[in-house]
Amino acid sequence: MIRKQKETDFEQILDLGRRLFNSKFSGLFSWNEQDARETVKHYIKTLYGLVEEENGKITGFVGGQIYNEFFDYSKKVFHEVVWYSTTSGLRLFYALIDRLKKDKIDKIMFPSPAGDKRLGEFYKKTGFKEVETQWIKEIL
């Protein structure tokens, strides 16, 4: 089942984020529980978000900001801020697009990790155009 996120989803979303963060960013970033708790609280209160739930357990969460397009303020854009999923994420991806269409959101933007060719190919196949990727370097 896919539905809008609720404040009562907090602990499950935090746990999902912790597990995925530790498996994906181990060695590059360290998990700070206090900061993560504040961030997830902020996400739940301020982002347009959906959760994917199976047997009462949250297996996916996507949240993003809705704002006016840069040069055409009559258009609305969803910009993905966070995506956690222990499944393939396809159901959540398509449910998000359907929900955004119903809510009259004109465009959707997903940042893509640099070098993730499989994800880039998926986005291209589903009608997205590549605009930018993100690179990171630790400097301190």
CORLIN-V904356 format. One record per helix or strand of 3 or more residues. SS is the DSSP state (h for helix, s for strand). FROM is the first residue (numbers start at 1). LEN is the number of residues. If there is no record, write none. Layout:
# CORLIN-V904356
SS_FROM_LEN + SS_FROM_LEN
This chain:
# CORLIN-V904356
s_2_3 + h_7_19 + h_33_14 + s_48_7 + s_57_12 + s_76_10 + h_90_13 + s_107_3 + h_117_9
